[in-house]
Amino acid sequence: MKTDLYKERLFQETMDKDPNCRLFSQKVLRQARLAVGATTYIGDTKFTAPPFFENVVRGDSTTWGSRFPGPGVINWTVLSLWDQVAILLPLRNTNN
């Protein structure tokens, strides 16, 4: 997986430099989901969140599914400071 993530990251960075192309890196998110058995995705909006997660959360709102039922993948860079603060306490109180 480490090699696949590295290759995908390099590919994504190359595509991001092209102003005519925007590639959402769902392959990386799928690999991360599989690696940790994640069921929850934290970040993005209902339009850009990857559809292959059972639960999608942003800040203190749930886009679909339920809130923090298991391991998750967090896209920290897309969260506002308010959204980051809203999820920190629940994350500290979980062991997954």
A tleap script that builds the chain and sets N, CA, C and O, in Angstrom:
source leaprc.protein.ff14SB
mol = sequence {
  NMET LYS THR ASP LEU TYR LYS GLU ARG LEU
  PHE GLN GLU THR MET ASP LYS ASP PRO ASN
  CYS ARG LEU PHE SER GLN LYS VAL LEU ARG
  GLN ALA ARG LEU ALA VAL GLY ALA THR THR
  TYR ILE GLY ASP THR LYS PHE THR ALA PRO
  PRO PHE PHE GLU ASN VAL VAL ARG GLY ASP
  SER THR THR TRP GLY SER ARG PHE PRO GLY
  PRO GLY VAL ILE ASN TRP THR VAL LEU SER
  LEU TRP ASP GLN VAL ALA ILE LEU LEU PRO
  LEU ARG ASN THR ASN CASN
}
set mol.1.N position { 0.823 -1.189 0.000 }
set mol.1.CA position { 0.000 0.000 0.000 }
set mol.1.C position { 0.870 1.256 0.000 }
set mol.1.O position { 0.528 2.248 -0.643 }
set mol.2.N position { 2.001 1.216 0.725 }
set mol.2.CA position { 2.871 2.384 0.815 }
set mol.2.C position { 3.326 2.834 -0.575 }
set mol.2.O position { 3.331 4.029 -0.872 }
set mol.3.N position { 3.705 1.888 -1.416 }
set mol.3.CA position { 4.134 2.214 -2.777 }
set mol.3.C position { 2.985 2.794 -3.586 }
set mol.3.O position { 3.168 3.776 -4.304 }
set mol.4.N position { 1.802 2.196 -3.477 }
set mol.4.CA position { 0.636 2.698 -4.203 }
set mol.4.C position { 0.272 4.112 -3.774 }
set mol.4.O position { -0.040 4.953 -4.618 }
set mol.5.N position { 0.308 4.385 -2.468 }
set mol.5.CA position { -0.014 5.725 -1.980 }
set mol.5.C position { 1.001 6.743 -2.487 }
set mol.5.O position { 0.633 7.851 -2.874 }
set mol.6.N position { 2.278 6.367 -2.484 }
set mol.6.CA position { 3.320 7.264 -2.951 }
set mol.6.C position { 3.113 7.597 -4.429 }
set mol.6.O position { 3.174 8.764 -4.815 }
set mol.7.N position { 2.869 6.582 -5.252 }
set mol.7.CA position { 2.638 6.803 -6.688 }
set mol.7.C position { 1.393 7.656 -6.913 }
set mol.7.O position { 1.395 8.554 -7.755 }
set mol.8.N position { 0.336 7.374 -6.166 }
set mol.8.CA position { -0.903 8.130 -6.329 }
set mol.8.C position { -0.716 9.577 -5.904 }
set mol.8.O position { -1.261 10.485 -6.532 }
set mol.9.N position { 0.048 9.797 -4.844 }
set mol.9.CA position { 0.313 11.169 -4.383 }
set mol.9.C position { 1.081 11.954 -5.442 }
set mol.9.O position { 0.746 13.105 -5.721 }
set mol.10.N position { 2.109 11.343 -6.035 }
set mol.10.CA position { 2.876 12.012 -7.091 }
set mol.10.C position { 1.994 12.330 -8.297 }
set mol.10.O position { 2.079 13.414 -8.874 }
set mol.11.N position { 1.146 11.366 -8.670 }
set mol.11.CA position { 0.227 11.576 -9.779 }
set mol.11.C position { -0.735 12.717 -9.469 }
set mol.11.O position { -0.983 13.577 -10.315 }
set mol.12.N position { -1.270 12.721 -8.262 }
set mol.12.CA position { -2.219 13.764 -7.849 }
set mol.12.C position { -1.554 15.135 -7.883 }
set mol.12.O position { -2.155 16.101 -8.354 }
set mol.13.N position { -0.321 15.230 -7.391 }
set mol.13.CA position { 0.380 16.517 -7.391 }
set mol.13.C position { 0.613 17.017 -8.816 }
set mol.13.O position { 0.505 18.214 -9.079 }
set mol.14.N position { 0.930 16.111 -9.727 }
set mol.14.CA position { 1.120 16.481 -11.129 }
set mol.14.C position { -0.188 16.999 -11.723 }
set mol.14.O position { -0.203 18.019 -12.411 }
set mol.15.N position { -1.281 16.292 -11.455 }
set mol.15.CA position { -2.581 16.706 -11.982 }
set mol.15.C position { -3.032 18.037 -11.375 }
set mol.15.O position { -3.652 18.849 -12.061 }
set mol.16.N position { -2.730 18.264 -10.108 }
set mol.16.CA position { -3.136 19.501 -9.443 }
set mol.16.C position { -2.459 20.727 -10.040 }
set mol.16.O position { -2.994 21.832 -9.952 }
set mol.17.N position { -1.290 20.547 -10.645 }
set mol.17.CA position { -0.575 21.671 -11.265 }
set mol.17.C position { -1.188 22.065 -12.601 }
set mol.17.O position { -0.940 23.164 -13.097 }
set mol.18.N position { -1.981 21.182 -13.183 }
set mol.18.CA position { -2.627 21.456 -14.462 }
set mol.18.C position { -3.915 22.234 -14.204 }
set mol.18.O position { -4.835 21.691 -13.594 }
set mol.19.N position { -4.012 23.494 -14.650 }
set mol.19.CA position { -5.207 24.302 -14.367 }
set mol.19.C position { -6.472 23.783 -15.049 }
set mol.19.O position { -7.579 24.172 -14.676 }
set mol.20.N position { -6.320 22.914 -16.037 }
set mol.20.CA position { -7.483 22.380 -16.752 }
set mol.20.C position { -7.982 21.055 -16.185 }
set mol.20.O position { -8.920 20.468 -16.724 }
set mol.21.N position { -7.377 20.584 -15.122 }
set mol.21.CA position { -7.750 19.278 -14.596 }
set mol.21.C position { -7.864 19.325 -13.077 }
set mol.21.O position { -6.980 19.845 -12.396 }
set mol.22.N position { -8.948 18.785 -12.555 }
set mol.22.CA position { -9.091 18.633 -11.107 }
set mol.22.C position { -9.467 17.186 -10.855 }
set mol.22.O position { -10.557 16.741 -11.211 }
set mol.23.N position { -8.557 16.467 -10.243 }
set mol.23.CA position { -8.781 15.052 -9.996 }
set mol.23.C position { -8.953 14.833 -8.499 }
set mol.23.O position { -8.031 15.088 -7.724 }
set mol.24.N position { -10.115 14.368 -8.091 }
set mol.24.CA position { -10.339 14.060 -6.681 }
set mol.24.C position { -9.682 12.723 -6.380 }
set mol.24.O position { -9.982 11.729 -7.041 }
set mol.25.N position { -8.812 12.682 -5.418 }
set mol.25.CA position { -7.985 11.491 -5.186 }
set mol.25.C position { -8.730 10.407 -4.417 }
set mol.25.O position { -8.373 10.075 -3.287 }
set mol.26.N position { -9.762 9.865 -5.039 }
set mol.26.CA position { -10.532 8.816 -4.388 }
set mol.26.C position { -9.742 7.513 -4.262 }
set mol.26.O position { -10.008 6.718 -3.361 }
set mol.27.N position { -8.774 7.284 -5.152 }
set mol.27.CA position { -7.969 6.075 -5.030 }
set mol.27.C position { -7.191 6.086 -3.711 }
set mol.27.O position { -7.079 5.056 -3.045 }
set mol.28.N position { -6.654 7.249 -3.336 }
set mol.28.CA position { -5.913 7.367 -2.076 }
set mol.28.C position { -6.851 7.146 -0.900 }
set mol.28.O position { -6.503 6.440 0.046 }
set mol.29.N position { -8.034 7.741 -0.951 }
set mol.29.CA position { -8.997 7.580 0.136 }
set mol.29.C position { -9.473 6.133 0.257 }
set mol.29.O position { -9.675 5.642 1.368 }
set mol.30.N position { -9.651 5.451 -0.865 }
set mol.30.CA position { -10.033 4.033 -0.812 }
set mol.30.C position { -8.942 3.207 -0.140 }
set mol.30.O position { -9.233 2.337 0.681 }
set mol.31.N position { -7.689 3.481 -0.488 }
set mol.31.CA position { -6.574 2.753 0.117 }
set mol.31.C position { -6.511 3.014 1.624 }
set mol.31.O position { -6.308 2.087 2.408 }
set mol.32.N position { -6.683 4.260 2.021 }
set mol.32.CA position { -6.667 4.600 3.443 }
set mol.32.C position { -7.832 3.930 4.171 }
set mol.32.O position { -7.672 3.436 5.287 }
set mol.33.N position { -8.998 3.918 3.536 }
set mol.33.CA position { -10.184 3.271 4.133 }
set mol.33.C position { -9.921 1.783 4.350 }
set mol.33.O position { -10.222 1.234 5.410 }
set mol.34.N position { -9.361 1.148 3.341 }
set mol.34.CA position { -9.073 -0.283 3.441 }
set mol.34.C position { -7.977 -0.576 4.458 }
set mol.34.O position { -8.044 -1.578 5.171 }
set mol.35.N position { -6.980 0.280 4.531 }
set mol.35.CA position { -5.837 0.047 5.413 }
set mol.35.C position { -6.235 0.015 6.885 }
set mol.35.O position { -5.710 -0.794 7.650 }
set mol.36.N position { -7.156 0.886 7.285 }
set mol.36.CA position { -7.536 0.963 8.702 }
set mol.36.C position { -8.951 0.465 8.965 }
set mol.36.O position { -9.422 0.507 10.101 }
set mol.37.N position { -9.631 -0.004 7.924 }
set mol.37.CA position { -11.009 -0.458 8.099 }
set mol.37.C position { -11.950 0.680 8.422 }
set mol.37.O position { -12.916 0.504 9.163 }
set mol.38.N position { -11.672 1.845 7.870 }
set mol.38.CA position { -12.464 3.043 8.177 }
set mol.38.C position { -13.875 2.944 7.617 }
set mol.38.O position { -14.088 2.479 6.498 }
set mol.39.N position { -14.822 3.388 8.412 }
set mol.39.CA position { -16.213 3.457 7.979 }
set mol.39.C position { -16.687 4.902 7.881 }
set mol.39.O position { -17.729 5.177 7.286 }
set mol.40.N position { -15.925 5.827 8.466 }
set mol.40.CA position { -16.321 7.230 8.530 }
set mol.40.C position { -15.297 8.115 7.826 }
set mol.40.O position { -14.089 7.927 7.967 }
set mol.41.N position { -15.802 9.077 7.070 }
set mol.41.CA position { -14.960 10.094 6.429 }
set mol.41.C position { -15.317 11.426 7.047 }
set mol.41.O position { -16.492 11.781 7.138 }
set mol.42.N position { -14.305 12.167 7.471 }
set mol.42.CA position { -14.532 13.465 8.101 }
set mol.42.C position { -13.904 14.534 7.219 }
set mol.42.O position { -12.688 14.557 7.029 }
set mol.43.N position { -14.738 15.421 6.681 }
set mol.43.CA position { -14.263 16.507 5.835 }
set mol.43.C position { -15.117 16.659 4.601 }
set mol.43.O position { -16.045 15.883 4.374 }
set mol.44.N position { -14.800 17.659 3.807 }
set mol.44.CA position { -15.473 17.952 2.543 }
set mol.44.C position { -16.964 18.241 2.738 }
set mol.44.O position { -17.463 18.302 3.862 }
set mol.45.N position { -17.644 18.411 1.631 }
set mol.45.CA position { -19.077 18.707 1.644 }
set mol.45.C position { -19.829 17.507 1.093 }
set mol.45.O position { -19.215 16.540 0.641 }
set mol.46.N position { -21.141 17.563 1.126 }
set mol.46.CA position { -21.932 16.437 0.605 }
set mol.46.C position { -21.711 16.239 -0.883 }
set mol.46.O position { -21.969 15.152 -1.402 }
set mol.47.N position { -21.238 17.260 -1.582 }
set mol.47.CA position { -20.999 17.137 -3.022 }
set mol.47.C position { -19.642 16.535 -3.350 }
set mol.47.O position { -19.478 15.913 -4.399 }
set mol.48.N position { -18.665 16.714 -2.462 }
set mol.48.CA position { -17.310 16.240 -2.759 }
set mol.48.C position { -16.867 15.067 -1.898 }
set mol.48.O position { -15.794 14.511 -2.129 }
set mol.49.N position { -17.659 14.683 -0.921 }
set mol.49.CA position { -17.288 13.557 -0.052 }
set mol.49.C position { -17.320 12.254 -0.850 }
set mol.49.O position { -18.210 12.056 -1.677 }
set mol.50.N position { -16.357 11.366 -0.606 }
set mol.50.CA position { -16.341 10.095 -1.327 }
set mol.50.C position { -17.546 9.239 -0.957 }
set mol.50.O position { -17.849 9.081 0.225 }
set mol.51.N position { -18.236 8.688 -1.948 }
set mol.51.CA position { -19.474 7.959 -1.695 }
set mol.51.C position { -19.296 6.561 -1.117 }
set mol.51.O position { -20.287 5.920 -0.766 }
set mol.52.N position { -18.074 6.072 -1.009 }
set mol.52.CA position { -17.862 4.700 -0.566 }
set mol.52.C position { -17.647 4.579 0.937 }
set mol.52.O position { -17.282 3.505 1.417 }
set mol.53.N position { -17.864 5.656 1.694 }
set mol.53.CA position { -17.835 5.578 3.152 }
set mol.53.C position { -19.265 5.448 3.660 }
set mol.53.O position { -20.187 6.022 3.080 }
set mol.54.N position { -19.452 4.697 4.737 }
set mol.54.CA position { -20.784 4.516 5.310 }
set mol.54.C position { -21.285 5.780 5.995 }
set mol.54.O position { -22.489 6.030 6.044 }
set mol.55.N position { -20.354 6.580 6.528 }
set mol.55.CA position { -20.691 7.778 7.279 }
set mol.55.C position { -19.801 8.930 6.804 }
set mol.55.O position { -18.607 8.744 6.570 }
set mol.56.N position { -20.390 10.111 6.666 }
set mol.56.CA position { -19.627 11.301 6.307 }
set mol.56.C position { -20.003 12.413 7.277 }
set mol.56.O position { -21.179 12.720 7.474 }
set mol.57.N position { -18.972 13.009 7.877 }
set mol.57.CA position { -19.157 14.027 8.909 }
set mol.57.C position { -18.290 15.237 8.570 }
set mol.57.O position { -17.192 15.090 8.031 }
set mol.58.N position { -18.779 16.412 8.882 }
set mol.58.CA position { -17.970 17.623 8.763 }
set mol.58.C position { -18.293 18.496 9.963 }
set mol.58.O position { -19.434 18.921 10.144 }
set mol.59.N position { -17.276 18.763 10.785 }
set mol.59.CA position { -17.496 19.570 11.983 }
set mol.59.C position { -18.498 18.899 12.890 }
set mol.59.O position { -18.318 17.744 13.275 }
set mol.60.N position { -19.561 19.617 13.238 }
set mol.60.CA position { -20.572 19.031 14.115 }
set mol.60.C position { -21.822 18.593 13.352 }
set mol.60.O position { -22.862 18.338 13.957 }
set mol.61.N position { -21.719 18.506 12.008 }
set mol.61.CA position { -22.869 18.043 11.229 }
set mol.61.C position { -22.555 16.719 10.541 }
set mol.61.O position { -21.420 16.452 10.148 }
set mol.62.N position { -23.579 15.912 10.410 }
set mol.62.CA position { -23.459 14.618 9.745 }
set mol.62.C position { -24.121 14.716 8.381 }
set mol.62.O position { -25.305 15.038 8.281 }
set mol.63.N position { -23.352 14.438 7.328 }
set mol.63.CA position { -23.882 14.504 5.972 }
set mol.63.C position { -24.731 13.279 5.681 }
set mol.63.O position { -25.849 13.401 5.180 }
set mol.64.N position { -24.202 12.082 5.996 }
set mol.64.CA position { -24.993 10.852 5.923 }
set mol.64.C position { -24.404 9.832 6.882 }
set mol.64.O position { -23.253 9.943 7.305 }
set mol.65.N position { -25.212 8.839 7.216 }
set mol.65.CA position { -24.793 7.822 8.174 }
set mol.65.C position { -24.913 8.318 9.601 }
set mol.65.O position { -25.800 9.111 9.919 }
set mol.66.N position { -24.016 7.849 10.464 }
set mol.66.CA position { -24.031 8.271 11.860 }
set mol.66.C position { -22.669 8.813 12.247 }
set mol.66.O position { -21.705 8.707 11.488 }
set mol.67.N position { -22.601 9.385 13.413 }
set mol.67.CA position { -21.411 10.112 13.854 }
set mol.67.C position { -20.439 9.212 14.606 }
set mol.67.O position { -20.804 8.632 15.628 }
set mol.68.N position { -19.204 9.087 14.117 }
set mol.68.CA position { -18.102 8.394 14.775 }
set mol.68.C position { -18.417 6.978 15.252 }
set mol.68.O position { -18.123 6.652 16.402 }
set mol.69.N position { -19.002 6.130 14.415 }
set mol.69.CA position { -19.286 4.766 14.867 }
set mol.69.C position { -18.067 3.850 14.819 }
set mol.69.O position { -18.112 2.755 15.380 }
set mol.70.N position { -17.001 4.255 14.180 }
set mol.70.CA position { -15.827 3.405 14.049 }
set mol.70.C position { -14.649 4.185 13.529 }
set mol.70.O position { -14.672 5.415 13.515 }
set mol.71.N position { -13.610 3.481 13.099 }
set mol.71.CA position { -12.418 4.161 12.584 }
set mol.71.C position { -12.762 5.078 11.415 }
set mol.71.O position { -13.693 4.815 10.654 }
set mol.72.N position { -12.001 6.149 11.288 }
set mol.72.CA position { -12.301 7.106 10.234 }
set mol.72.C position { -11.069 7.661 9.560 }
set mol.72.O position { -9.946 7.504 10.038 }
set mol.73.N position { -11.306 8.311 8.439 }
set mol.73.CA position { -10.283 9.028 7.691 }
set mol.73.C position { -10.656 10.502 7.761 }
set mol.73.O position { -11.794 10.870 7.469 }
set mol.74.N position { -9.701 11.349 8.147 }
set mol.74.CA position { -9.963 12.773 8.297 }
set mol.74.C position { -9.191 13.556 7.243 }
set mol.74.O position { -7.975 13.410 7.123 }
set mol.75.N position { -9.891 14.379 6.488 }
set mol.75.CA position { -9.261 15.307 5.560 }
set mol.75.C position { -9.144 16.636 6.300 }
set mol.75.O position { -9.965 17.535 6.118 }
set mol.76.N position { -8.131 16.749 7.123 }
set mol.76.CA position { -7.958 17.866 8.054 }
set mol.76.C position { -7.833 19.200 7.324 }
set mol.76.O position { -8.311 20.219 7.821 }
set mol.77.N position { -7.196 19.208 6.151 }
set mol.77.CA position { -6.917 20.465 5.457 }
set mol.77.C position { -8.165 21.165 4.939 }
set mol.77.O position { -8.135 22.379 4.736 }
set mol.78.N position { -9.249 20.454 4.722 }
set mol.78.CA position { -10.471 21.105 4.214 }
set mol.78.C position { -11.378 21.581 5.343 }
set mol.78.O position { -12.373 22.259 5.086 }
set mol.79.N position { -11.055 21.241 6.579 }
set mol.79.CA position { -11.888 21.635 7.712 }
set mol.79.C position { -11.523 23.035 8.180 }
set mol.79.O position { -10.345 23.381 8.276 }
set mol.80.N position { -12.530 23.826 8.467 }
set mol.80.CA position { -12.286 25.148 9.050 }
set mol.80.C position { -11.831 24.965 10.500 }
set mol.80.O position { -11.948 23.874 11.058 }
set mol.81.N position { -11.319 26.018 11.095 }
set mol.81.CA position { -10.895 25.949 12.498 }
set mol.81.C position { -12.072 25.530 13.381 }
set mol.81.O position { -11.899 24.750 14.318 }
set mol.82.N position { -13.265 26.045 13.085 }
set mol.82.CA position { -14.464 25.694 13.855 }
set mol.82.C position { -14.775 24.201 13.722 }
set mol.82.O position { -15.095 23.539 14.710 }
set mol.83.N position { -14.680 23.675 12.501 }
set mol.83.CA position { -14.934 22.254 12.270 }
set mol.83.C position { -13.894 21.391 12.987 }
set mol.83.O position { -14.232 20.345 13.542 }
set mol.84.N position { -12.639 21.822 12.977 }
set mol.84.CA position { -11.578 21.076 13.663 }
set mol.84.C position { -11.838 21.007 15.162 }
set mol.84.O position { -11.702 19.950 15.777 }
set mol.85.N position { -12.208 22.131 15.737 }
set mol.85.CA position { -12.505 22.173 17.176 }
set mol.85.C position { -13.691 21.273 17.504 }
set mol.85.O position { -13.687 20.584 18.524 }
set mol.86.N position { -14.705 21.277 16.641 }
set mol.86.CA position { -15.921 20.498 16.890 }
set mol.86.C position { -15.654 18.995 16.919 }
set mol.86.O position { -16.369 18.262 17.603 }
set mol.87.N position { -14.647 18.521 16.195 }
set mol.87.CA position { -14.394 17.076 16.176 }
set mol.87.C position { -13.287 16.640 17.128 }
set mol.87.O position { -13.134 15.443 17.374 }
set mol.88.N position { -12.507 17.577 17.671 }
set mol.88.CA position { -11.387 17.181 18.521 }
set mol.88.C position { -11.815 16.438 19.785 }
set mol.88.O position { -11.240 15.395 20.098 }
set mol.89.N position { -12.796 16.937 20.512 }
set mol.89.CA position { -13.217 16.286 21.749 }
set mol.89.C position { -13.741 14.869 21.511 }
set mol.89.O position { -13.306 13.940 22.191 }
set mol.90.N position { -14.659 14.679 20.569 }
set mol.90.CA position { -15.117 13.298 20.310 }
set mol.90.C position { -13.968 12.379 19.891 }
set mol.90.O position { -13.956 11.202 20.250 }
set mol.91.N position { -13.012 12.904 19.142 }
set mol.91.CA position { -11.868 12.071 18.730 }
set mol.91.C position { -10.998 11.709 19.917 }
set mol.91.O position { -10.470 10.599 19.978 }
set mol.92.N position { -10.842 12.607 20.842 }
set mol.92.CA position { -10.026 12.304 22.037 }
set mol.92.C position { -10.690 11.255 22.925 }
set mol.92.O position { -10.013 10.528 23.653 }
set mol.93.N position { -12.007 11.184 22.859 }
set mol.93.CA position { -12.744 10.272 23.724 }
set mol.93.C position { -12.970 8.892 23.089 }
set mol.93.O position { -13.684 8.064 23.654 }
set mol.94.N position { -12.374 8.645 21.933 }
set mol.94.CA position { -12.556 7.357 21.281 }
set mol.94.C position { -11.225 6.619 21.254 }
set mol.94.O position { -10.161 7.229 21.367 }
set mol.95.N position { -11.294 5.319 21.106 }
set mol.95.CA position { -10.054 4.543 21.065 }
set mol.95.C position { -9.857 3.873 19.704 }
set mol.95.O position { -9.038 2.962 19.575 }
set mol.96.N position { -10.594 4.312 18.702 }
set mol.96.CA position { -10.466 3.689 17.382 }
set mol.96.C position { -9.940 4.680 16.356 }
set mol.96.O position { -9.769 4.328 15.189 }
savepdb mol mol.pdb
quit
